[in-house]
Amino acid sequence: MASVIFFFFSSFSPSHLHFPSLLPMPPPFISFVNSDKKSFSNSLNLVDKTLVGALSGVLSFGLLLHSPSSVALDHSAVDFFSLSSDSLPSSSLFDSSTSCLDEDQLHEFESSETGSPPATNEDIVREAWEIVNDSFLDAGRNRWSPEAWKQRQEDITNISIQTRSKAHNIIRRMLASLGDPYTRFLPPAEFSKMARYDMTGIGINLREVPDDNGGMKIKVLGLLLDGPAHLAGVRQGDEILAVNGVEAGGKSAFEVSSLLQGPNETLVTVKVKHGNCGPVESIQVQRQVLARTPVFYRLEQMDANSSVGYIRLKEFNALAKKDLVTAMKRLEAMGASYFILDLRDNLGGLVQAGIEIAKLFLNEGSTVIYTVGRDPQYQKTVVADAGPLVKAPVVVLVNKRTASASEIVASSLHDNCKAVLVGERTYGKGLIQSVFELHDGSGVAVTVGKYVTPNHKDINGNGIEPDFQNFPAWSDVTERLSQCSILRQG
């Protein structure tokens, strides 16, 4: 059974992504996916990457894990945060029935019974090769082919790799041959840094798992050692039942994470069920929020009868959607007849926040974005599931540093005739990456897909051309939007 791991980053300037060699380019979109596997010997031949979740396969930052067979390795695979010893399965659990073990504990138990040998240096190299073979998308038009990559496998099949350092160097050279600057090797220390992040503000990461009724339930994947939730009594494998009295059933991990957010040092009440068969407990946790609001807004009076609501969105972090909704509602209550959404110099950030923000302006059923990839899990159509928050005309300000999630929002509003774009052509960063953990704790970041606008234009390498270079009259804005709508209907 595969499962989506939801990791959301509150700041996505390039330096936060640990890609020093790629600066100053905006970071690609990265998705973390957890994929439970069979034994290690089989995992080298079978890479199960089926997504389970409610985000249409579009995630912000994630990790595709090849779950190792040994218990010790499996702990590091599923627990992206440092876990205390009492959050890991104890040996006494295995002396009784396993029916009440959580999924990760049961997997660890089963893995320990197989007695699979540890990964060799040759296994690590072969594993990296197979990840690229299964998932890599040549978005740079370097004419990568499965045939050429097959030849590379033959080159490494019969060699003896004496040290782990040599194995890592071989992987580096293999990935460099692809000609993709975003597909790269991550040594264990760098991989660990990329995996440790908390969006909720209480030190936990969440995932969606199927329930017995065909729906989804939200479970705690990992905890920050001595973080707020861990100190309050939340444990790995707990099911989140409610947040401040709001039921978690039927909600996505993204939505539940949003419920957990709030001002720094305020309290949030989390109702959890410990394990699969444990007691239900309501736990108060004090938030420790590091993210700052990326939203600045003001009302500008145009004349005696009309005014414009100006909103500057600096990045798409964990607070972006919530604070933008507040700003739009307040500006509309103050009498805003038009809106300006300023995305200049916004390098992106949390992709799912960008998608959710785009939905705020779209009609129900409208396409937000398409994702394209070799693997079917990256071939998705993301659509709006509700009506627009506001119906007033919108101008989106863009420039050459408008990138990534910002380009998703700008193109979505533009192609759906909800906004006109003003300024410069955008940066053109529309790649999706997955970060895969190898069995020795290192990883490979691999380009697996790209984003395509509702009008089927490739964002990556092209950017988005604005409608106007200079700010137009509002009458020109409304006329352009009206003509756009007529063309779409025709």
Legacy VTK file of the C-alpha trace (Angstrom):
# vtk DataFile Version 3.0
C-alpha trace
ASCII
DATASET POLYDATA
POINTS 490 float
0.000 0.000 0.000
1.497 3.306 -1.057
0.862 6.570 0.714
1.399 10.242 0.125
3.583 12.079 2.584
2.686 15.723 2.840
5.569 18.071 3.508
5.011 21.790 3.152
7.748 24.370 3.279
7.193 27.844 4.657
9.943 29.420 2.574
11.178 28.413 -0.842
13.870 30.868 -1.749
16.602 28.825 -3.410
18.918 28.850 -0.413
16.345 27.020 1.698
16.351 24.083 -0.681
20.017 23.199 -0.232
20.708 23.513 -3.953
23.785 25.791 -3.733
25.077 24.846 -7.163
21.844 25.975 -8.817
21.594 29.520 -7.512
20.131 31.929 -8.435
17.564 29.822 -10.309
14.207 29.353 -8.572
13.786 25.842 -7.181
11.802 23.225 -9.037
8.608 21.802 -7.642
9.444 18.786 -5.521
7.156 16.043 -4.342
7.730 13.607 -1.483
6.038 10.265 -1.841
6.319 7.312 0.479
6.024 3.949 -1.209
5.866 0.783 0.871
7.735 -2.003 -0.878
8.214 -5.727 -0.841
11.551 -7.149 0.255
14.716 -5.298 -0.706
15.647 -7.925 -3.276
12.353 -7.264 -5.050
12.478 -3.497 -4.629
15.373 -3.232 -7.026
13.121 -4.570 -9.758
9.745 -3.190 -8.705
9.283 0.496 -8.006
5.728 1.030 -6.793
4.948 4.715 -6.960
1.153 4.735 -6.864
-0.179 7.869 -5.185
-2.950 7.751 -2.646
-4.390 11.100 -1.638
-6.602 13.996 -2.428
-4.177 16.465 -3.977
-4.344 15.122 -7.529
-0.692 14.153 -7.354
0.456 17.760 -7.074
2.581 18.164 -3.980
5.002 20.783 -2.902
7.994 18.960 -1.564
8.213 15.276 -1.042
10.208 12.166 -0.820
9.824 8.850 -2.592
11.121 6.233 -0.203
12.174 2.709 -1.013
11.234 1.169 2.317
14.227 -0.920 3.433
13.718 -4.379 4.790
15.652 -4.271 8.022
14.017 -2.740 11.070
16.779 -0.217 11.643
16.683 1.044 8.079
12.921 1.117 8.052
12.905 3.505 10.993
14.982 5.993 9.095
12.827 5.519 6.035
9.478 6.356 7.529
10.467 8.832 10.213
11.633 12.042 8.597
11.989 13.648 12.011
14.170 12.353 14.822
11.951 10.076 16.857
12.347 9.316 20.508
12.706 5.691 21.548
9.194 5.525 22.922
7.741 6.462 19.545
9.298 3.406 17.931
7.828 -0.089 18.232
8.981 -1.995 21.268
9.874 -5.658 21.130
7.070 -6.448 23.550
4.544 -5.541 20.879
5.697 -8.429 18.768
5.046 -10.976 21.534
1.309 -10.530 21.208
-1.121 -10.205 18.325
-0.039 -7.817 15.576
-3.614 -6.861 14.725
-3.358 -3.562 16.612
0.047 -2.522 15.341
0.056 0.602 13.203
1.059 0.188 9.576
4.667 1.223 10.003
5.160 -1.047 13.030
3.557 -3.980 11.224
5.804 -3.388 8.228
8.853 -3.309 10.510
7.753 -6.589 12.108
7.272 -8.258 8.739
10.592 -6.905 7.479
12.467 -8.277 10.469
11.043 -11.725 9.729
12.397 -11.746 6.158
16.023 -11.421 7.244
16.955 -9.657 3.986
20.662 -8.767 3.710
21.766 -5.127 3.839
22.243 -3.237 0.597
25.619 -3.542 -1.098
27.401 -0.732 -2.916
26.369 -2.332 -6.195
22.747 -2.432 -5.002
22.778 1.304 -4.222
24.052 2.189 -7.696
21.571 -0.158 -9.352
18.746 1.324 -7.285
19.591 4.859 -8.447
19.738 3.649 -12.046
16.265 2.081 -11.801
14.714 5.222 -10.311
15.847 7.252 -13.319
14.812 4.488 -15.698
11.278 4.433 -14.273
10.565 8.101 -13.647
12.945 10.594 -15.271
11.400 13.153 -17.634
13.763 14.838 -20.071
12.231 18.294 -19.800
15.403 19.902 -21.146
15.017 18.301 -24.587
18.395 16.590 -24.322
17.036 13.617 -26.281
17.388 11.172 -23.399
16.349 7.692 -24.431
15.674 4.446 -22.545
18.071 2.712 -24.943
20.981 4.960 -24.006
20.171 4.588 -20.324
20.046 0.802 -20.727
23.602 0.929 -22.018
24.611 2.770 -18.868
23.165 -0.101 -16.819
25.318 -2.570 -18.725
28.363 -0.427 -17.932
27.788 -0.760 -14.180
26.494 -4.343 -13.991
29.770 -6.229 -13.880
31.972 -3.843 -11.910
32.969 -4.292 -8.282
32.433 -1.228 -6.132
34.699 -1.429 -3.124
33.560 1.617 -1.139
30.350 3.534 -0.530
32.121 6.732 -1.573
32.890 5.207 -4.969
29.246 4.126 -5.317
28.115 7.698 -4.672
30.575 9.052 -7.235
29.292 6.592 -9.838
25.736 7.776 -9.163
26.842 11.394 -9.522
28.399 10.688 -12.913
25.335 8.746 -14.084
22.996 11.591 -13.171
25.296 14.237 -14.658
25.147 12.417 -17.996
21.426 13.246 -18.198
22.189 16.932 -18.733
19.512 18.007 -16.243
20.804 20.409 -13.539
17.942 19.489 -11.203
18.509 15.737 -11.280
21.292 15.195 -8.783
22.689 13.037 -6.006
22.061 13.942 -2.360
24.539 12.631 0.218
22.981 11.445 3.494
23.611 14.708 5.366
21.980 16.811 2.646
19.103 14.384 2.241
18.434 14.534 5.990
18.263 18.338 5.917
15.740 18.297 3.091
13.507 15.845 4.926
13.255 17.707 8.242
10.583 20.355 8.079
7.334 21.155 9.813
4.433 22.990 8.243
1.941 22.555 11.064
3.708 24.653 13.669
3.514 21.874 16.272
6.280 19.586 15.012
4.462 16.820 13.136
4.054 15.637 9.571
0.839 14.087 8.346
-0.149 11.579 5.718
-3.397 10.252 4.288
-4.155 6.529 4.513
-7.279 4.664 3.330
-9.892 3.823 5.948
-12.249 0.855 6.009
-15.055 2.858 4.373
-13.202 3.780 1.212
-12.299 7.255 2.462
-9.144 8.702 3.958
-7.926 9.194 7.494
-5.064 11.396 8.653
-2.201 9.839 10.570
0.979 11.201 12.132
3.910 10.115 9.995
6.723 11.658 12.054
7.384 13.947 14.989
10.103 16.442 15.739
12.029 15.089 18.721
11.113 17.184 21.774
8.878 19.335 19.579
5.568 20.743 20.848
3.406 17.794 19.771
5.861 15.155 20.982
6.213 16.793 24.401
2.418 17.074 24.698
1.918 13.349 24.087
1.251 12.937 20.353
2.982 9.847 18.957
3.950 8.450 15.577
1.058 6.507 14.050
-1.641 8.447 15.914
-4.756 9.211 13.912
-5.855 12.861 13.925
-9.601 12.873 14.620
-10.241 16.597 15.111
-8.526 19.969 15.478
-10.161 22.513 17.793
-13.410 20.601 17.479
-13.336 20.478 13.674
-13.548 16.869 12.489
-10.607 15.705 10.357
-12.659 13.054 8.550
-13.018 13.765 4.845
-10.251 16.376 4.857
-6.880 16.168 3.135
-3.586 16.282 4.974
-3.114 19.788 3.591
-6.424 20.930 5.075
-5.700 19.385 8.472
-2.241 20.951 8.503
-3.883 24.303 7.836
-6.233 23.779 10.789
-3.223 23.182 13.036
-1.637 26.492 12.079
-2.119 29.632 14.139
-0.304 32.488 15.894
2.918 31.645 17.666
2.576 30.404 21.271
-1.194 29.952 21.015
-2.817 26.653 21.960
-4.446 24.165 19.615
-6.454 21.158 20.778
-5.754 17.984 18.827
-7.992 14.963 19.270
-6.016 11.819 18.489
-6.484 8.087 18.526
-3.305 6.359 19.666
-2.385 3.610 17.209
-5.029 1.436 15.583
-6.610 0.159 18.790
-5.490 2.662 21.408
-7.478 5.212 23.422
-8.800 8.529 22.126
-7.299 11.599 23.776
-7.654 15.377 23.393
-4.248 17.032 23.694
-3.459 20.727 23.972
-0.338 21.744 22.074
1.373 25.135 22.057
2.271 26.265 18.562
5.751 27.344 17.561
5.215 28.951 14.186
8.253 30.076 12.249
6.485 31.214 9.074
5.684 34.898 8.672
2.757 36.259 6.731
3.677 36.801 3.075
0.632 39.032 2.449
0.558 42.826 2.462
-2.606 44.658 1.385
-4.183 48.101 1.210
-7.191 49.856 -0.336
-6.545 52.524 -2.968
-9.306 54.998 -3.811
-9.657 55.446 -7.574
-12.492 57.978 -7.595
-15.579 58.816 -5.581
-17.340 55.617 -6.625
-14.637 52.954 -6.971
-11.533 51.667 -5.259
-8.978 48.924 -5.845
-7.711 46.348 -3.401
-3.942 45.905 -3.726
-2.451 42.613 -2.439
1.270 41.903 -2.441
2.091 38.195 -2.103
5.803 37.696 -1.411
5.886 33.886 -1.354
3.642 30.856 -1.124
4.260 29.643 2.394
2.073 27.869 4.925
0.195 31.071 5.795
-0.330 32.325 2.226
-3.832 31.037 1.497
-5.311 31.810 4.894
-3.915 35.343 4.981
-4.852 36.040 1.365
-8.462 35.023 2.044
-8.525 37.400 5.014
-7.110 40.225 2.905
-9.577 39.714 0.058
-12.581 39.579 2.374
-11.525 42.714 4.208
-10.804 44.628 1.011
-14.153 43.607 -0.465
-15.921 44.680 2.741
-14.120 48.016 2.469
-15.581 48.491 -1.000
-12.932 47.229 -3.410
-14.287 47.191 -6.982
-11.116 45.731 -8.498
-8.132 43.728 -7.279
-4.409 43.837 -7.992
-2.420 40.706 -7.105
1.270 41.577 -7.108
3.455 38.529 -7.805
6.563 40.410 -8.884
9.785 38.905 -7.467
7.801 35.993 -6.023
10.000 32.952 -6.697
7.250 30.545 -5.645
7.243 28.278 -2.620
4.583 25.867 -1.496
3.062 24.599 -4.723
-0.149 23.358 -3.128
-0.678 26.796 -1.591
-0.355 28.276 -5.071
-2.898 25.816 -6.430
-5.326 26.506 -3.592
-4.930 30.262 -4.072
-5.610 29.960 -7.808
-8.823 28.092 -6.979
-10.047 31.103 -4.969
-10.562 33.003 -8.237
-11.900 30.234 -10.495
-15.313 28.799 -11.276
-16.049 25.302 -10.054
-14.724 22.723 -12.503
-12.215 25.076 -14.127
-8.771 23.662 -14.828
-6.070 25.034 -12.539
-3.073 23.295 -14.102
-2.024 20.114 -15.879
0.915 17.948 -14.848
2.798 15.872 -17.409
5.259 13.030 -16.841
6.339 9.581 -18.071
4.824 7.924 -15.018
0.987 7.971 -14.984
0.992 9.294 -11.413
2.365 12.593 -12.739
-0.272 12.907 -15.476
-2.981 14.846 -13.691
-5.586 17.545 -14.259
-6.118 19.770 -11.230
-9.530 21.478 -11.149
-11.274 23.985 -8.904
-13.821 22.397 -6.573
-15.808 25.505 -5.580
-16.886 28.879 -6.887
-14.735 32.039 -6.764
-14.257 33.988 -3.560
-14.548 37.291 -5.457
-15.852 38.107 -8.919
-14.283 41.547 -9.381
-11.782 42.056 -12.241
-8.201 41.179 -11.302
-4.829 42.400 -12.543
-1.809 40.203 -11.799
1.555 41.983 -11.791
4.462 39.803 -12.986
8.109 40.208 -13.907
11.109 38.079 -14.846
11.460 36.925 -11.218
7.899 35.629 -11.049
8.514 31.890 -10.951
7.265 28.421 -10.073
4.081 28.514 -7.953
3.613 32.151 -8.965
3.505 31.099 -12.602
0.878 28.481 -11.818
-1.358 31.154 -10.273
-0.717 33.725 -13.009
-1.337 31.298 -15.885
-4.374 29.736 -14.227
-6.127 33.062 -13.698
-5.116 34.287 -17.136
-6.186 31.214 -19.120
-9.522 31.052 -17.268
-10.268 34.706 -18.111
-10.183 35.765 -14.455
-7.238 38.158 -14.688
-5.010 40.046 -17.093
-1.243 39.933 -16.681
0.780 43.137 -16.572
4.570 43.525 -16.601
7.348 41.299 -17.995
7.554 37.723 -19.225
7.833 35.401 -16.223
10.863 33.271 -15.370
9.734 29.938 -16.833
10.228 27.378 -14.085
7.692 24.566 -14.258
9.492 21.353 -13.341
8.358 18.755 -10.817
10.938 16.758 -8.908
10.686 13.791 -6.610
13.393 13.062 -4.082
13.966 9.330 -3.662
15.736 7.894 -0.640
18.251 5.146 -1.321
18.835 2.331 1.129
21.950 3.880 2.665
20.234 7.139 3.646
21.402 9.086 0.614
18.993 10.217 -2.083
18.503 11.284 -5.670
16.453 14.253 -6.796
14.942 13.419 -10.171
12.921 15.527 -12.583
9.725 13.530 -13.036
7.250 15.969 -14.567
6.335 19.485 -15.540
3.407 21.868 -15.367
1.312 22.880 -18.376
-1.158 25.776 -18.289
-4.921 25.371 -18.834
-4.329 26.562 -22.414
-1.758 23.745 -22.809
1.333 25.956 -22.801
4.556 24.589 -21.353
5.708 26.898 -18.548
9.222 25.527 -18.213
11.802 27.373 -20.259
9.144 29.582 -21.818
7.565 31.652 -19.090
4.268 33.454 -19.499
3.856 36.497 -21.723
1.835 39.314 -20.090
-1.143 40.980 -21.756
0.200 44.474 -21.104
3.650 45.829 -20.356
2.291 48.949 -18.686
-0.706 49.214 -16.410
-3.858 49.587 -18.552
-7.047 51.469 -17.875
-9.589 49.418 -15.964
-11.937 49.678 -18.913
-9.291 47.887 -21.002
-9.010 45.226 -18.294
-12.738 44.497 -18.265
-12.877 44.505 -22.077
-9.968 42.037 -22.331
-11.575 39.705 -19.784
-14.936 39.905 -21.591
-13.347 39.063 -24.955
-11.452 36.179 -23.357
-14.653 34.717 -21.934
-16.444 34.979 -25.274
-13.587 33.177 -27.041
-13.553 30.391 -24.455
-17.298 29.900 -24.738
-17.085 29.877 -28.521
LINES 1 491
490 0 1 2 3 4 5 6 7 8 9 10 11 12 13 14 15 16 17 18 19 20 21 22 23 24 25 26 27 28 29 30 31 32 33 34 35 36 37 38 39 40 41 42 43 44 45 46 47 48 49 50 51 52 53 54 55 56 57 58 59 60 61 62 63 64 65 66 67 68 69 70 71 72 73 74 75 76 77 78 79 80 81 82 83 84 85 86 87 88 89 90 91 92 93 94 95 96 97 98 99 100 101 102 103 104 105 106 107 108 109 110 111 112 113 114 115 116 117 118 119 120 121 122 123 124 125 126 127 128 129 130 131 132 133 134 135 136 137 138 139 140 141 142 143 144 145 146 147 148 149 150 151 152 153 154 155 156 157 158 159 160 161 162 163 164 165 166 167 168 169 170 171 172 173 174 175 176 177 178 179 180 181 182 183 184 185 186 187 188 189 190 191 192 193 194 195 196 197 198 199 200 201 202 203 204 205 206 207 208 209 210 211 212 213 214 215 216 217 218 219 220 221 222 223 224 225 226 227 228 229 230 231 232 233 234 235 236 237 238 239 240 241 242 243 244 245 246 247 248 249 250 251 252 253 254 255 256 257 258 259 260 261 262 263 264 265 266 267 268 269 270 271 272 273 274 275 276 277 278 279 280 281 282 283 284 285 286 287 288 289 290 291 292 293 294 295 296 297 298 299 300 301 302 303 304 305 306 307 308 309 310 311 312 313 314 315 316 317 318 319 320 321 322 323 324 325 326 327 328 329 330 331 332 333 334 335 336 337 338 339 340 341 342 343 344 345 346 347 348 349 350 351 352 353 354 355 356 357 358 359 360 361 362 363 364 365 366 367 368 369 370 371 372 373 374 375 376 377 378 379 380 381 382 383 384 385 386 387 388 389 390 391 392 393 394 395 396 397 398 399 400 401 402 403 404 405 406 407 408 409 410 411 412 413 414 415 416 417 418 419 420 421 422 423 424 425 426 427 428 429 430 431 432 433 434 435 436 437 438 439 440 441 442 443 444 445 446 447 448 449 450 451 452 453 454 455 456 457 458 459 460 461 462 463 464 465 466 467 468 469 470 471 472 473 474 475 476 477 478 479 480 481 482 483 484 485 486 487 488 489
